[in-house]
Every structure is written in C-alpha cells, then in structure tokens.
Amino acid sequence: MSEEKVLVGIIMGSTSDWETMKPASEILTQFDVPHECRVVSAHRTPDLMNEYAKTAESRGLEVVIAGAGGAAHLPGMVASQTVLPVLGVPVKSRALNGLDSLLSIVQMPGGVPVGTLAIGDAGSKNAALLAIRILATTRPELREKLHAFQTEQTQKVLENSELC
Ligand SMILES: Nc1c(C(=O)O)ncn1[C@@H]1O[C@H](COP(=O)(O)O)[C@@H](O)[C@H]1O
C-alpha cells in the first residue's frame, strides 16, 4: 500500500494472547497493511484502554481488532468508547476452551457493536481479512489483492483435492 499511517490496531489483553493474535498481524503484513500490535487490558490497564479507545480515531486508525480470553471485556469496552469498527477475537482459555471468551465478546447489548469472530487462530486470521475487506471498500488496490488471495486459496484446495 502507498499509505504509511497505521490503519489497523491489534490489541490484546495479555502477552499470552500473542500466539493467537499473531496470525492477524501476519495477514495484515501479507497484504501490506500498516498496523500496530499492543497489549491493552480493560481489567489490568483500564486508563490505557480508555486512552487507546478514545484516541484511536484521531490517530488515524480505521479498524480495531481486539483479542481477549476468559472474562473477555476488552473488545466491548473499546467499542463503547470509539465509533471505529471493533472486531473481537475470543482467545482459547485454559479453563473453558474459549467458550467463556466467545460468550463474553458476542453478547453485547444493543447499541454497542462488536463483530465477533471464531475462537482462536481462525478467528484471528479472519479478523484481519475482515479488516482488509472494510479498508478495501475505499481502496481498489486492496480489493485486487483480496481477489488474488481468494483465487490462490481456491487453486490450492483444487490442486490437493484428489485424496485417493
Ligand atoms: N480478558 C482479558 C482482559 C480484558 O478483557 O481486559 N485483560 C486480560 N484478559 C485475559 O486474561 C487472560 C489471561 O491472561 P494472563 O495469561 O496474563 O494471566 C488472557 O487471555 C487475557 O486476554
């Protein structure tokens, strides 16, 4: 992309979420989308979370991807303080395999939207692809890359479709 300013913010509740959130960063890098990755927690760093959410728009971010596990309040709390699209990724928790994370993120009250993805790596990857689709509504070069990505993905499946 010709733009240099950071367009997507990837935030997560803990450094322990990085393994899950890394695929989102890798996809954005693959599509050449400037982004940042930060640990920001509604529970442990509430002031930082408020500041991050409130300044995201003025800093030029266009989409926020928020990953959290367990009592995963981060995506919803960020969505309550910005009008940017917030995509929530439920991180697989040790105790309940991420079902707690999923339900915490998906059951937002009406008026405060969070686009909730699947639990774990697939959700992280899809959050990035969805962010790119959002950015691509006004960026034809990204739309082209999405078409190429989809074609390549289909080809890979077809090339390996004969199992016996
Ligand atoms: N769900 C949240 C929030 C939040 O929502 O603000 N902050 C941290 N956490 C989550 O706690 C889990 C365990 O964190 P540790 O591994 O640091 O104990 C992580 O998955 C994190 O997302």
The ligand as an SDF file (V2000), in Angstrom:
LIG
                    3D

 22 23  0  0  0  0  0  0  0  0999 V2000
   -9.8460  -10.7820   29.0400 N   0  0  0  0  0  0  0  0  0  0  0  0
   -8.7860  -10.1140   29.4650 C   0  0  0  0  0  0  0  0  0  0  0  0
   -8.6750   -8.7300   29.6480 C   0  0  0  0  0  0  0  0  0  0  0  0
   -9.7290   -7.7460   29.3420 C   0  0  0  0  0  0  0  0  0  0  0  0
  -10.7800   -8.1340   28.8060 O   0  0  0  0  0  0  0  0  0  0  0  0
   -9.4820   -6.5680   29.5980 O   0  0  0  0  0  0  0  0  0  0  0  0
   -7.4470   -8.4750   30.1050 N   0  0  0  0  0  0  0  0  0  0  0  0
   -6.7810   -9.6300   30.1720 C   0  0  0  0  0  0  0  0  0  0  0  0
   -7.5910  -10.6250   29.8070 N   0  0  0  0  0  0  0  0  0  0  0  0
   -7.2860  -12.0220   29.5630 C   0  0  0  0  0  0  0  0  0  0  0  0
   -6.7820  -12.7720   30.6040 O   0  0  0  0  0  0  0  0  0  0  0  0
   -6.2310  -13.9450   30.0280 C   0  0  0  0  0  0  0  0  0  0  0  0
   -5.1350  -14.4930   30.9100 C   0  0  0  0  0  0  0  0  0  0  0  0
   -4.0780  -13.5690   30.9490 O   0  0  0  0  0  0  0  0  0  0  0  0
   -2.6510  -13.9840   31.5860 P   0  0  0  0  0  0  0  0  0  0  0  0
   -2.1040  -15.0890   30.7170 O   0  0  0  0  0  0  0  0  0  0  0  0
   -1.8160  -12.7240   31.5040 O   0  0  0  0  0  0  0  0  0  0  0  0
   -2.9300  -14.4090   33.0010 O   0  0  0  0  0  0  0  0  0  0  0  0
   -5.7580  -13.5460   28.6330 C   0  0  0  0  0  0  0  0  0  0  0  0
   -6.3500  -14.3790   27.6500 O   0  0  0  0  0  0  0  0  0  0  0  0
   -6.2210  -12.1160   28.5120 C   0  0  0  0  0  0  0  0  0  0  0  0
   -6.7910  -11.7920   27.2630 O   0  0  0  0  0  0  0  0  0  0  0  0
  1  2  1  0
  2  3  2  0
  2  9  1  0
  3  4  1  0
  3  7  1  0
  4  5  2  0
  4  6  1  0
  7  8  2  0
  8  9  1  0
  9 10  1  0
 10 11  1  0
 10 21  1  0
 11 12  1  0
 12 13  1  0
 12 19  1  0
 13 14  1  0
 14 15  1  0
 15 16  2  0
 15 17  1  0
 15 18  1  0
 19 20  1  0
 19 21  1  0
 21 22  1  0
M  END
$$$$
